[in-house]
Amino acid sequence: MNWPAVVALLAVALTAEYVWLRPTARAALHRALYQPLRRRARSASRTLAALHRAASFRPYRGHHTPPRRTQP
């Protein structure tokens, strides 16, 4: 299946769920369609960030790690 068809199917499914589905069916459809795509997008984003750090030769430091000072 090509990407435009997947995007169109996802748009139709998400539109339809708010029009006539019950809340439990809506939640199941949301888990089945939206969550895997969101996980995949987050994974791709983290991978691209890691590749960017590697390309710029900067080591990974967490959000709460203070910057290291270099010797003058």
Predicted model as a PDB file, atoms N, CA, C, CB and O in Angstrom, pLDDT in the B-factor column:
MODEL        1                                                                  
ATOM      1  N   MET A   1       0.850  -1.182   0.000  1.00 61.00           N  
ATOM      2  CA  MET A   1       0.000   0.000   0.000  1.00 61.00           C  
ATOM      3  C   MET A   1       0.887   1.234   0.000  1.00 61.00           C  
ATOM      4  CB  MET A   1      -0.962   0.005   1.222  1.00 61.00           C  
ATOM      5  O   MET A   1       1.857   1.302   0.755  1.00 61.00           O  
ATOM      6  N   ASN A   2       0.567   2.198  -0.831  1.00 83.00           N  
ATOM      7  CA  ASN A   2       1.402   3.396  -0.901  1.00 83.00           C  
ATOM      8  C   ASN A   2       0.981   4.428   0.148  1.00 83.00           C  
ATOM      9  CB  ASN A   2       1.330   4.011  -2.305  1.00 83.00           C  
ATOM     10  O   ASN A   2      -0.119   4.366   0.697  1.00 83.00           O  
ATOM     11  N   TRP A   3       1.891   5.384   0.413  1.00 77.00           N  
ATOM     12  CA  TRP A   3       1.688   6.343   1.489  1.00 77.00           C  
ATOM     13  C   TRP A   3       0.462   7.236   1.323  1.00 77.00           C  
ATOM     14  CB  TRP A   3       2.888   7.193   1.611  1.00 77.00           C  
ATOM     15  O   TRP A   3      -0.240   7.471   2.306  1.00 77.00           O  
ATOM     16  N   PRO A   4       0.171   7.745   0.126  1.00 84.00           N  
ATOM     17  CA  PRO A   4      -1.045   8.574   0.015  1.00 84.00           C  
ATOM     18  C   PRO A   4      -2.318   7.799   0.354  1.00 84.00           C  
ATOM     19  CB  PRO A   4      -1.161   9.142  -1.396  1.00 84.00           C  
ATOM     20  O   PRO A   4      -3.251   8.351   0.938  1.00 84.00           O  
ATOM     21  N   ALA A   5      -2.351   6.528  -0.013  1.00 84.00           N  
ATOM     22  CA  ALA A   5      -3.526   5.722   0.321  1.00 84.00           C  
ATOM     23  C   ALA A   5      -3.635   5.515   1.826  1.00 84.00           C  
ATOM     24  CB  ALA A   5      -3.469   4.367  -0.394  1.00 84.00           C  
ATOM     25  O   ALA A   5      -4.733   5.539   2.381  1.00 84.00           O  
ATOM     26  N   VAL A   6      -2.494   5.312   2.490  1.00 84.00           N  
ATOM     27  CA  VAL A   6      -2.505   5.129   3.947  1.00 84.00           C  
ATOM     28  C   VAL A   6      -2.968   6.412   4.631  1.00 84.00           C  
ATOM     29  CB  VAL A   6      -1.099   4.719   4.463  1.00 84.00           C  
ATOM     30  O   VAL A   6      -3.766   6.365   5.568  1.00 84.00           O  
ATOM     31  N   VAL A   7      -2.473   7.549   4.170  1.00 83.00           N  
ATOM     32  CA  VAL A   7      -2.868   8.831   4.764  1.00 83.00           C  
ATOM     33  C   VAL A   7      -4.352   9.090   4.531  1.00 83.00           C  
ATOM     34  CB  VAL A   7      -2.027   9.986   4.177  1.00 83.00           C  
ATOM     35  O   VAL A   7      -5.049   9.556   5.433  1.00 83.00           O  
ATOM     36  N   ALA A   8      -4.838   8.791   3.333  1.00 86.00           N  
ATOM     37  CA  ALA A   8      -6.264   8.991   3.037  1.00 86.00           C  
ATOM     38  C   ALA A   8      -7.124   8.063   3.890  1.00 86.00           C  
ATOM     39  CB  ALA A   8      -6.548   8.749   1.537  1.00 86.00           C  
ATOM     40  O   ALA A   8      -8.149   8.486   4.424  1.00 86.00           O  
ATOM     41  N   LEU A   9      -6.713   6.796   4.021  1.00 85.00           N  
ATOM     42  CA  LEU A   9      -7.463   5.843   4.848  1.00 85.00           C  
ATOM     43  C   LEU A   9      -7.487   6.296   6.305  1.00 85.00           C  
ATOM     44  CB  LEU A   9      -6.850   4.431   4.740  1.00 85.00           C  
ATOM     45  O   LEU A   9      -8.523   6.213   6.965  1.00 85.00           O  
ATOM     46  N   LEU A  10      -6.362   6.768   6.802  1.00 82.00           N  
ATOM     47  CA  LEU A  10      -6.295   7.239   8.180  1.00 82.00           C  
ATOM     48  C   LEU A  10      -7.194   8.464   8.381  1.00 82.00           C  
ATOM     49  CB  LEU A  10      -4.843   7.573   8.560  1.00 82.00           C  
ATOM     50  O   LEU A  10      -7.886   8.564   9.393  1.00 82.00           O  
ATOM     51  N   ALA A  11      -7.185   9.391   7.422  1.00 84.00           N  
ATOM     52  CA  ALA A  11      -8.034  10.578   7.536  1.00 84.00           C  
ATOM     53  C   ALA A  11      -9.511  10.199   7.527  1.00 84.00           C  
ATOM     54  CB  ALA A  11      -7.737  11.559   6.397  1.00 84.00           C  
ATOM     55  O   ALA A  11     -10.295  10.737   8.308  1.00 84.00           O  
ATOM     56  N   VAL A  12      -9.892   9.277   6.648  1.00 83.00           N  
ATOM     57  CA  VAL A  12     -11.299   8.841   6.594  1.00 83.00           C  
ATOM     58  C   VAL A  12     -11.686   8.137   7.884  1.00 83.00           C  
ATOM     59  CB  VAL A  12     -11.540   7.905   5.387  1.00 83.00           C  
ATOM     60  O   VAL A  12     -12.770   8.369   8.418  1.00 83.00           O  
ATOM     61  N   ALA A  13     -10.806   7.276   8.389  1.00 79.00           N  
ATOM     62  CA  ALA A  13     -11.112   6.539   9.616  1.00 79.00           C  
ATOM     63  C   ALA A  13     -11.241   7.486  10.806  1.00 79.00           C  
ATOM     64  CB  ALA A  13     -10.027   5.488   9.893  1.00 79.00           C  
ATOM     65  O   ALA A  13     -12.160   7.338  11.612  1.00 79.00           O  
ATOM     66  N   LEU A  14     -10.338   8.454  10.928  1.00 77.00           N  
ATOM     67  CA  LEU A  14     -10.406   9.378  12.060  1.00 77.00           C  
ATOM     68  C   LEU A  14     -11.619  10.304  11.958  1.00 77.00           C  
ATOM     69  CB  LEU A  14      -9.123  10.205  12.142  1.00 77.00           C  
ATOM     70  O   LEU A  14     -12.194  10.686  12.977  1.00 77.00           O  
ATOM     71  N   THR A  15     -12.006  10.664  10.740  1.00 79.00           N  
ATOM     72  CA  THR A  15     -13.207  11.479  10.564  1.00 79.00           C  
ATOM     73  C   THR A  15     -14.453  10.673  10.905  1.00 79.00           C  
ATOM     74  CB  THR A  15     -13.294  12.012   9.125  1.00 79.00           C  
ATOM     75  O   THR A  15     -15.359  11.165  11.577  1.00 79.00           O  
ATOM     76  N   ALA A  16     -14.489   9.434  10.436  1.00 74.00           N  
ATOM     77  CA  ALA A  16     -15.660   8.586  10.674  1.00 74.00           C  
ATOM     78  C   ALA A  16     -15.836   8.256  12.149  1.00 74.00           C  
ATOM     79  CB  ALA A  16     -15.548   7.300   9.874  1.00 74.00           C  
ATOM     80  O   ALA A  16     -16.963   8.131  12.630  1.00 74.00           O  
ATOM     81  N   GLU A  17     -14.727   8.116  12.870  1.00 70.00           N  
ATOM     82  CA  GLU A  17     -14.859   7.749  14.273  1.00 70.00           C  
ATOM     83  C   GLU A  17     -15.568   8.833  15.075  1.00 70.00           C  
ATOM     84  CB  GLU A  17     -13.493   7.473  14.872  1.00 70.00           C  
ATOM     85  O   GLU A  17     -16.264   8.513  16.039  1.00 70.00           O  
ATOM     86  N   TYR A  18     -15.416  10.095  14.713  1.00 72.00           N  
ATOM     87  CA  TYR A  18     -16.081  11.160  15.451  1.00 72.00           C  
ATOM     88  C   TYR A  18     -17.511  11.377  14.990  1.00 72.00           C  
ATOM     89  CB  TYR A  18     -15.307  12.440  15.316  1.00 72.00           C  
ATOM     90  O   TYR A  18     -18.288  12.047  15.671  1.00 72.00           O  
ATOM     91  N   VAL A  19     -17.866  10.819  13.844  1.00 66.00           N  
ATOM     92  CA  VAL A  19     -19.208  11.041  13.328  1.00 66.00           C  
ATOM     93  C   VAL A  19     -20.195  10.028  13.891  1.00 66.00           C  
ATOM     94  CB  VAL A  19     -19.205  10.979  11.811  1.00 66.00           C  
ATOM     95  O   VAL A  19     -21.243  10.413  14.409  1.00 66.00           O  
ATOM     96  N   TRP A  20     -19.876   8.732  13.799  1.00 70.00           N  
ATOM     97  CA  TRP A  20     -20.910   7.774  14.191  1.00 70.00           C  
ATOM     98  C   TRP A  20     -20.462   6.601  15.042  1.00 70.00           C  
ATOM     99  CB  TRP A  20     -21.532   7.250  12.997  1.00 70.00           C  
ATOM    100  O   TRP A  20     -21.243   5.667  15.221  1.00 70.00           O  
ATOM    101  N   LEU A  21     -19.262   6.597  15.572  1.00 67.00           N  
ATOM    102  CA  LEU A  21     -18.848   5.468  16.394  1.00 67.00           C  
ATOM    103  C   LEU A  21     -19.116   5.724  17.875  1.00 67.00           C  
ATOM    104  CB  LEU A  21     -17.371   5.172  16.174  1.00 67.00           C  
ATOM    105  O   LEU A  21     -19.112   6.863  18.343  1.00 67.00           O  
ATOM    106  N   ARG A  22     -19.347   4.642  18.585  1.00 75.00           N  
ATOM    107  CA  ARG A  22     -19.498   4.731  20.028  1.00 75.00           C  
ATOM    108  C   ARG A  22     -18.132   4.994  20.661  1.00 75.00           C  
ATOM    109  CB  ARG A  22     -20.135   3.435  20.600  1.00 75.00           C  
ATOM    110  O   ARG A  22     -17.109   4.747  20.023  1.00 75.00           O  
ATOM    111  N   PRO A  23     -18.092   5.479  21.879  1.00 78.00           N  
ATOM    112  CA  PRO A  23     -16.798   5.796  22.509  1.00 78.00           C  
ATOM    113  C   PRO A  23     -15.858   4.594  22.633  1.00 78.00           C  
ATOM    114  CB  PRO A  23     -17.035   6.375  23.879  1.00 78.00           C  
ATOM    115  O   PRO A  23     -14.650   4.747  22.449  1.00 78.00           O  
ATOM    116  N   THR A  24     -16.382   3.405  22.941  1.00 79.00           N  
ATOM    117  CA  THR A  24     -15.490   2.233  23.065  1.00 79.00           C  
ATOM    118  C   THR A  24     -14.932   1.833  21.711  1.00 79.00           C  
ATOM    119  CB  THR A  24     -16.239   1.040  23.694  1.00 79.00           C  
ATOM    120  O   THR A  24     -13.758   1.480  21.601  1.00 79.00           O  
ATOM    121  N   ALA A  25     -15.773   1.888  20.674  1.00 75.00           N  
ATOM    122  CA  ALA A  25     -15.285   1.568  19.328  1.00 75.00           C  
ATOM    123  C   ALA A  25     -14.304   2.634  18.858  1.00 75.00           C  
ATOM    124  CB  ALA A  25     -16.461   1.444  18.332  1.00 75.00           C  
ATOM    125  O   ALA A  25     -13.322   2.330  18.181  1.00 75.00           O  
ATOM    126  N   ARG A  26     -14.575   3.878  19.220  1.00 74.00           N  
ATOM    127  CA  ARG A  26     -13.677   4.970  18.865  1.00 74.00           C  
ATOM    128  C   ARG A  26     -12.302   4.775  19.508  1.00 74.00           C  
ATOM    129  CB  ARG A  26     -14.279   6.318  19.291  1.00 74.00           C  
ATOM    130  O   ARG A  26     -11.274   4.983  18.864  1.00 74.00           O  
ATOM    131  N   ALA A  27     -12.292   4.381  20.765  1.00 81.00           N  
ATOM    132  CA  ALA A  27     -11.026   4.150  21.467  1.00 81.00           C  
ATOM    133  C   ALA A  27     -10.262   2.985  20.854  1.00 81.00           C  
ATOM    134  CB  ALA A  27     -11.280   3.884  22.954  1.00 81.00           C  
ATOM    135  O   ALA A  27      -9.040   3.053  20.717  1.00 81.00           O  
ATOM    136  N   ALA A  28     -10.965   1.916  20.484  1.00 82.00           N  
ATOM    137  CA  ALA A  28     -10.303   0.763  19.871  1.00 82.00           C  
ATOM    138  C   ALA A  28      -9.708   1.130  18.515  1.00 82.00           C  
ATOM    139  CB  ALA A  28     -11.292  -0.401  19.714  1.00 82.00           C  
ATOM    140  O   ALA A  28      -8.591   0.729  18.190  1.00 82.00           O  
ATOM    141  N   LEU A  29     -10.458   1.893  17.730  1.00 76.00           N  
ATOM    142  CA  LEU A  29      -9.956   2.317  16.421  1.00 76.00           C  
ATOM    143  C   LEU A  29      -8.761   3.259  16.585  1.00 76.00           C  
ATOM    144  CB  LEU A  29     -11.077   3.009  15.608  1.00 76.00           C  
ATOM    145  O   LEU A  29      -7.803   3.197  15.814  1.00 76.00           O  
ATOM    146  N   HIS A  30      -8.823   4.111  17.571  1.00 80.00           N  
ATOM    147  CA  HIS A  30      -7.725   5.035  17.847  1.00 80.00           C  
ATOM    148  C   HIS A  30      -6.466   4.258  18.225  1.00 80.00           C  
ATOM    149  CB  HIS A  30      -8.111   6.020  18.974  1.00 80.00           C  
ATOM    150  O   HIS A  30      -5.373   4.568  17.750  1.00 80.00           O  
ATOM    151  N   ARG A  31      -6.625   3.246  19.084  1.00 83.00           N  
ATOM    152  CA  ARG A  31      -5.469   2.422  19.468  1.00 83.00           C  
ATOM    153  C   ARG A  31      -4.909   1.662  18.279  1.00 83.00           C  
ATOM    154  CB  ARG A  31      -5.856   1.439  20.572  1.00 83.00           C  
ATOM    155  O   ARG A  31      -3.694   1.529  18.138  1.00 83.00           O  
ATOM    156  N   ALA A  32      -5.788   1.165  17.426  1.00 83.00           N  
ATOM    157  CA  ALA A  32      -5.348   0.334  16.298  1.00 83.00           C  
ATOM    158  C   ALA A  32      -4.685   1.144  15.194  1.00 83.00           C  
ATOM    159  CB  ALA A  32      -6.524  -0.424  15.725  1.00 83.00           C  
ATOM    160  O   ALA A  32      -3.741   0.665  14.565  1.00 83.00           O  
ATOM    161  N   LEU A  33      -5.160   2.368  14.944  1.00 78.00           N  
ATOM    162  CA  LEU A  33      -4.651   3.147  13.821  1.00 78.00           C  
ATOM    163  C   LEU A  33      -3.660   4.236  14.221  1.00 78.00           C  
ATOM    164  CB  LEU A  33      -5.792   3.767  13.094  1.00 78.00           C  
ATOM    165  O   LEU A  33      -2.592   4.354  13.621  1.00 78.00           O  
ATOM    166  N   TYR A  34      -4.003   5.016  15.211  1.00 80.00           N  
ATOM    167  CA  TYR A  34      -3.233   6.220  15.497  1.00 80.00           C  
ATOM    168  C   TYR A  34      -2.000   5.961  16.346  1.00 80.00           C  
ATOM    169  CB  TYR A  34      -4.101   7.218  16.182  1.00 80.00           C  
ATOM    170  O   TYR A  34      -0.941   6.530  16.080  1.00 80.00           O  
ATOM    171  N   GLN A  35      -2.115   5.119  17.356  1.00 83.00           N  
ATOM    172  CA  GLN A  35      -1.000   4.899  18.269  1.00 83.00           C  
ATOM    173  C   GLN A  35       0.237   4.314  17.579  1.00 83.00           C  
ATOM    174  CB  GLN A  35      -1.435   3.984  19.381  1.00 83.00           C  
ATOM    175  O   GLN A  35       1.339   4.796  17.840  1.00 83.00           O  
ATOM    176  N   PRO A  36       0.109   3.282  16.697  1.00 82.00           N  
ATOM    177  CA  PRO A  36       1.326   2.778  16.033  1.00 82.00           C  
ATOM    178  C   PRO A  36       2.004   3.847  15.176  1.00 82.00           C  
ATOM    179  CB  PRO A  36       0.985   1.568  15.162  1.00 82.00           C  
ATOM    180  O   PRO A  36       3.233   3.905  15.125  1.00 82.00           O  
ATOM    181  N   LEU A  37       1.220   4.696  14.500  1.00 80.00           N  
ATOM    182  CA  LEU A  37       1.816   5.751  13.696  1.00 80.00           C  
ATOM    183  C   LEU A  37       2.520   6.780  14.574  1.00 80.00           C  
ATOM    184  CB  LEU A  37       0.752   6.429  12.840  1.00 80.00           C  
ATOM    185  O   LEU A  37       3.582   7.288  14.214  1.00 80.00           O  
ATOM    186  N   ARG A  38       1.934   7.081  15.708  1.00 83.00           N  
ATOM    187  CA  ARG A  38       2.547   8.041  16.623  1.00 83.00           C  
ATOM    188  C   ARG A  38       3.851   7.489  17.192  1.00 83.00           C  
ATOM    189  CB  ARG A  38       1.578   8.392  17.763  1.00 83.00           C  
ATOM    190  O   ARG A  38       4.845   8.206  17.308  1.00 83.00           O  
ATOM    191  N   ARG A  39       3.829   6.180  17.551  1.00 83.00           N  
ATOM    192  CA  ARG A  39       5.059   5.548  18.042  1.00 83.00           C  
ATOM    193  C   ARG A  39       6.137   5.564  16.975  1.00 83.00           C  
ATOM    194  CB  ARG A  39       4.785   4.106  18.489  1.00 83.00           C  
ATOM    195  O   ARG A  39       7.296   5.867  17.261  1.00 83.00           O  
ATOM    196  N   ARG A  40       5.757   5.237  15.733  1.00 83.00           N  
ATOM    197  CA  ARG A  40       6.724   5.202  14.640  1.00 83.00           C  
ATOM    198  C   ARG A  40       7.294   6.594  14.376  1.00 83.00           C  
ATOM    199  CB  ARG A  40       6.073   4.643  13.366  1.00 83.00           C  
ATOM    200  O   ARG A  40       8.487   6.736  14.111  1.00 83.00           O  
ATOM    201  N   ALA A  41       6.452   7.610  14.446  1.00 82.00           N  
ATOM    202  CA  ALA A  41       6.933   8.978  14.228  1.00 82.00           C  
ATOM    203  C   ALA A  41       7.889   9.391  15.336  1.00 82.00           C  
ATOM    204  CB  ALA A  41       5.752   9.964  14.151  1.00 82.00           C  
ATOM    205  O   ALA A  41       8.901  10.039  15.068  1.00 82.00           O  
ATOM    206  N   ARG A  42       7.587   9.030  16.565  1.00 84.00           N  
ATOM    207  CA  ARG A  42       8.474   9.376  17.681  1.00 84.00           C  
ATOM    208  C   ARG A  42       9.802   8.651  17.542  1.00 84.00           C  
ATOM    209  CB  ARG A  42       7.816   9.028  19.033  1.00 84.00           C  
ATOM    210  O   ARG A  42      10.861   9.231  17.782  1.00 84.00           O  
ATOM    211  N   SER A  43       9.744   7.383  17.154  1.00 86.00           N  
ATOM    212  CA  SER A  43      10.971   6.603  16.966  1.00 86.00           C  
ATOM    213  C   SER A  43      11.821   7.212  15.856  1.00 86.00           C  
ATOM    214  CB  SER A  43      10.638   5.131  16.637  1.00 86.00           C  
ATOM    215  O   SER A  43      13.040   7.320  15.992  1.00 86.00           O  
ATOM    216  N   ALA A  44      11.182   7.607  14.764  1.00 85.00           N  
ATOM    217  CA  ALA A  44      11.924   8.217  13.655  1.00 85.00           C  
ATOM    218  C   ALA A  44      12.531   9.544  14.083  1.00 85.00           C  
ATOM    219  CB  ALA A  44      11.008   8.424  12.438  1.00 85.00           C  
ATOM    220  O   ALA A  44      13.653   9.870  13.695  1.00 85.00           O  
ATOM    221  N   SER A  45      11.795  10.310  14.881  1.00 85.00           N  
ATOM    222  CA  SER A  45      12.301  11.590  15.351  1.00 85.00           C  
ATOM    223  C   SER A  45      13.526  11.395  16.234  1.00 85.00           C  
ATOM    224  CB  SER A  45      11.213  12.347  16.112  1.00 85.00           C  
ATOM    225  O   SER A  45      14.510  12.124  16.107  1.00 85.00           O  
ATOM    226  N   ARG A  46      13.467  10.409  17.132  1.00 85.00           N  
ATOM    227  CA  ARG A  46      14.612  10.147  18.004  1.00 85.00           C  
ATOM    228  C   ARG A  46      15.803   9.638  17.211  1.00 85.00           C  
ATOM    229  CB  ARG A  46      14.239   9.140  19.086  1.00 85.00           C  
ATOM    230  O   ARG A  46      16.944   9.976  17.525  1.00 85.00           O  
ATOM    231  N   THR A  47      15.552   8.823  16.181  1.00 87.00           N  
ATOM    232  CA  THR A  47      16.631   8.325  15.341  1.00 87.00           C  
ATOM    233  C   THR A  47      17.298   9.461  14.593  1.00 87.00           C  
ATOM    234  CB  THR A  47      16.109   7.284  14.359  1.00 87.00           C  
ATOM    235  O   THR A  47      18.525   9.526  14.518  1.00 87.00           O  
ATOM    236  N   LEU A  48      16.488  10.365  14.035  1.00 85.00           N  
ATOM    237  CA  LEU A  48      17.057  11.508  13.319  1.00 85.00           C  
ATOM    238  C   LEU A  48      17.849  12.406  14.261  1.00 85.00           C  
ATOM    239  CB  LEU A  48      15.950  12.315  12.632  1.00 85.00           C  
ATOM    240  O   LEU A  48      18.887  12.940  13.871  1.00 85.00           O  
ATOM    241  N   ALA A  49      17.385  12.581  15.479  1.00 84.00           N  
ATOM    242  CA  ALA A  49      18.117  13.396  16.446  1.00 84.00           C  
ATOM    243  C   ALA A  49      19.458  12.752  16.780  1.00 84.00           C  
ATOM    244  CB  ALA A  49      17.286  13.593  17.725  1.00 84.00           C  
ATOM    245  O   ALA A  49      20.468  13.446  16.896  1.00 84.00           O  
ATOM    246  N   ALA A  50      19.474  11.428  16.937  1.00 82.00           N  
ATOM    247  CA  ALA A  50      20.726  10.727  17.224  1.00 82.00           C  
ATOM    248  C   ALA A  50      21.694  10.836  16.047  1.00 82.00           C  
ATOM    249  CB  ALA A  50      20.451   9.250  17.548  1.00 82.00           C  
ATOM    250  O   ALA A  50      22.896  11.019  16.244  1.00 82.00           O  
ATOM    251  N   LEU A  51      21.173  10.723  14.832  1.00 83.00           N  
ATOM    252  CA  LEU A  51      22.035  10.869  13.665  1.00 83.00           C  
ATOM    253  C   LEU A  51      22.589  12.290  13.558  1.00 83.00           C  
ATOM    254  CB  LEU A  51      21.268  10.506  12.393  1.00 83.00           C  
ATOM    255  O   LEU A  51      23.739  12.479  13.159  1.00 83.00           O  
ATOM    256  N   HIS A  52      21.789  13.275  13.908  1.00 84.00           N  
ATOM    257  CA  HIS A  52      22.253  14.656  13.873  1.00 84.00           C  
ATOM    258  C   HIS A  52      23.365  14.876  14.901  1.00 84.00           C  
ATOM    259  CB  HIS A  52      21.085  15.622  14.134  1.00 84.00           C  
ATOM    260  O   HIS A  52      24.358  15.541  14.606  1.00 84.00           O  
ATOM    261  N   ARG A  53      23.201  14.320  16.107  1.00 77.00           N  
ATOM    262  CA  ARG A  53      24.253  14.443  17.123  1.00 77.00           C  
ATOM    263  C   ARG A  53      25.532  13.771  16.660  1.00 77.00           C  
ATOM    264  CB  ARG A  53      23.793  13.835  18.454  1.00 77.00           C  
ATOM    265  O   ARG A  53      26.624  14.308  16.845  1.00 77.00           O  
ATOM    266  N   ALA A  54      25.396  12.579  16.050  1.00 78.00           N  
ATOM    267  CA  ALA A  54      26.580  11.859  15.583  1.00 78.00           C  
ATOM    268  C   ALA A  54      27.266  12.622  14.454  1.00 78.00           C  
ATOM    269  CB  ALA A  54      26.199  10.446  15.114  1.00 78.00           C  
ATOM    270  O   ALA A  54      28.494  12.643  14.374  1.00 78.00           O  
ATOM    271  N   ALA A  55      26.485  13.241  13.591  1.00 81.00           N  
ATOM    272  CA  ALA A  55      27.062  13.969  12.466  1.00 81.00           C  
ATOM    273  C   ALA A  55      27.768  15.234  12.931  1.00 81.00           C  
ATOM    274  CB  ALA A  55      25.981  14.318  11.449  1.00 81.00           C  
ATOM    275  O   ALA A  55      28.736  15.663  12.304  1.00 81.00           O  
ATOM    276  N   SER A  56      27.307  15.832  14.007  1.00 80.00           N  
ATOM    277  CA  SER A  56      27.943  17.056  14.486  1.00 80.00           C  
ATOM    278  C   SER A  56      28.938  16.763  15.608  1.00 80.00           C  
ATOM    279  CB  SER A  56      26.884  18.047  14.968  1.00 80.00           C  
ATOM    280  O   SER A  56      29.459  17.695  16.221  1.00 80.00           O  
ATOM    281  N   PHE A  57      29.208  15.500  15.884  1.00 73.00           N  
ATOM    282  CA  PHE A  57      30.203  15.057  16.867  1.00 73.00           C  
ATOM    283  C   PHE A  57      29.929  15.598  18.260  1.00 73.00           C  
ATOM    284  CB  PHE A  57      31.585  15.478  16.429  1.00 73.00           C  
ATOM    285  O   PHE A  57      30.861  15.946  18.984  1.00 73.00           O  
ATOM    286  N   ARG A  58      28.691  15.670  18.633  1.00 65.00           N  
ATOM    287  CA  ARG A  58      28.340  16.086  19.984  1.00 65.00           C  
ATOM    288  C   ARG A  58      27.808  14.875  20.735  1.00 65.00           C  
ATOM    289  CB  ARG A  58      27.292  17.242  19.968  1.00 65.00           C  
ATOM    290  O   ARG A  58      26.904  14.202  20.239  1.00 65.00           O  
ATOM    291  N   PRO A  59      28.329  14.583  21.891  1.00 65.00           N  
ATOM    292  CA  PRO A  59      27.796  13.450  22.661  1.00 65.00           C  
ATOM    293  C   PRO A  59      26.409  13.761  23.210  1.00 65.00           C  
ATOM    294  CB  PRO A  59      28.744  13.091  23.814  1.00 65.00           C  
ATOM    295  O   PRO A  59      26.053  14.924  23.400  1.00 65.00           O  
ATOM    296  N   TYR A  60      25.645  12.734  23.458  1.00 66.00           N  
ATOM    297  CA  TYR A  60      24.304  12.918  24.012  1.00 66.00           C  
ATOM    298  C   TYR A  60      24.412  13.284  25.476  1.00 66.00           C  
ATOM    299  CB  TYR A  60      23.446  11.646  23.834  1.00 66.00           C  
ATOM    300  O   TYR A  60      25.101  12.606  26.238  1.00 66.00           O  
ATOM    301  N   ARG A  61      23.747  14.337  25.872  1.00 69.00           N  
ATOM    302  CA  ARG A  61      23.624  14.697  27.279  1.00 69.00           C  
ATOM    303  C   ARG A  61      22.146  14.901  27.556  1.00 69.00           C  
ATOM    304  CB  ARG A  61      24.463  15.984  27.633  1.00 69.00           C  
ATOM    305  O   ARG A  61      21.431  15.522  26.769  1.00 69.00           O  
ATOM    306  N   GLY A  62      21.706  14.378  28.664  1.00 70.00           N  
ATOM    307  CA  GLY A  62      20.299  14.476  29.012  1.00 70.00           C  
ATOM    308  C   GLY A  62      19.865  15.913  29.246  1.00 70.00           C  
ATOM    309  O   GLY A  62      20.687  16.829  29.233  1.00 70.00           O  
ATOM    310  N   HIS A  63      18.595  16.100  29.457  1.00 72.00           N  
ATOM    311  CA  HIS A  63      18.048  17.444  29.638  1.00 72.00           C  
ATOM    312  C   HIS A  63      18.539  18.103  30.923  1.00 72.00           C  
ATOM    313  CB  HIS A  63      16.535  17.391  29.640  1.00 72.00           C  
ATOM    314  O   HIS A  63      18.623  19.328  31.004  1.00 72.00           O  
ATOM    315  N   HIS A  64      18.860  17.295  31.922  1.00 74.00           N  
ATOM    316  CA  HIS A  64      19.205  17.853  33.223  1.00 74.00           C  
ATOM    317  C   HIS A  64      20.703  17.812  33.487  1.00 74.00           C  
ATOM    318  CB  HIS A  64      18.474  17.109  34.316  1.00 74.00           C  
ATOM    319  O   HIS A  64      21.134  18.029  34.619  1.00 74.00           O  
ATOM    320  N   THR A  65      21.490  17.541  32.477  1.00 68.00           N  
ATOM    321  CA  THR A  65      22.935  17.516  32.644  1.00 68.00           C  
ATOM    322  C   THR A  65      23.496  18.897  32.320  1.00 68.00           C  
ATOM    323  CB  THR A  65      23.581  16.429  31.742  1.00 68.00           C  
ATOM    324  O   THR A  65      23.230  19.441  31.249  1.00 68.00           O  
ATOM    325  N   PRO A  66      24.273  19.464  33.244  1.00 70.00           N  
ATOM    326  CA  PRO A  66      24.828  20.785  32.935  1.00 70.00           C  
ATOM    327  C   PRO A  66      25.867  20.699  31.839  1.00 70.00           C  
ATOM    328  CB  PRO A  66      25.440  21.414  34.180  1.00 70.00           C  
ATOM    329  O   PRO A  66      26.507  19.659  31.682  1.00 70.00           O  
ATOM    330  N   PRO A  67      26.055  21.761  31.079  1.00 68.00           N  
ATOM    331  CA  PRO A  67      27.060  21.733  30.026  1.00 68.00           C  
ATOM    332  C   PRO A  67      28.457  21.630  30.617  1.00 68.00           C  
ATOM    333  CB  PRO A  67      26.949  22.977  29.147  1.00 68.00           C  
ATOM    334  O   PRO A  67      28.728  22.171  31.689  1.00 68.00           O  
ATOM    335  N   ARG A  68      29.326  20.947  29.930  1.00 69.00           N  
ATOM    336  CA  ARG A  68      30.690  20.781  30.420  1.00 69.00           C  
ATOM    337  C   ARG A  68      31.539  21.962  29.954  1.00 69.00           C  
ATOM    338  CB  ARG A  68      31.299  19.435  29.931  1.00 69.00           C  
ATOM    339  O   ARG A  68      31.432  22.430  28.820  1.00 69.00           O  
ATOM    340  N   ARG A  69      32.384  22.421  30.871  1.00 68.00           N  
ATOM    341  CA  ARG A  69      33.279  23.520  30.526  1.00 68.00           C  
ATOM    342  C   ARG A  69      34.577  22.952  29.973  1.00 68.00           C  
ATOM    343  CB  ARG A  69      33.553  24.425  31.756  1.00 68.00           C  
ATOM    344  O   ARG A  69      35.051  21.906  30.417  1.00 68.00           O  
ATOM    345  N   THR A  70      35.138  23.641  29.014  1.00 66.00           N  
ATOM    346  CA  THR A  70      36.413  23.207  28.444  1.00 66.00           C  
ATOM    347  C   THR A  70      37.551  24.000  29.073  1.00 66.00           C  
ATOM    348  CB  THR A  70      36.419  23.377  26.901  1.00 66.00           C  
ATOM    349  O   THR A  70      37.346  25.097  29.593  1.00 66.00           O  
ATOM    350  N   GLN A  71      38.720  23.447  29.021  1.00 63.00           N  
ATOM    351  CA  GLN A  71      39.891  24.138  29.585  1.00 63.00           C  
ATOM    352  C   GLN A  71      40.264  25.309  28.673  1.00 63.00           C  
ATOM    353  CB  GLN A  71      41.106  23.152  29.750  1.00 63.00           C  
ATOM    354  O   GLN A  71      40.220  25.178  27.450  1.00 63.00           O  
ATOM    355  N   PRO A  72      40.630  26.449  29.258  1.00 60.00           N  
ATOM    356  CA  PRO A  72      41.015  27.600  28.418  1.00 60.00           C  
ATOM    357  C   PRO A  72      42.376  27.390  27.757  1.00 60.00           C  
ATOM    358  CB  PRO A  72      41.043  28.886  29.259  1.00 60.00           C  
ATOM    359  O   PRO A  72      42.846  28.259  27.022  1.00 60.00           O  
TER     360      PRO A  72                                                      
ENDMDL                                                                          
END                                                                             
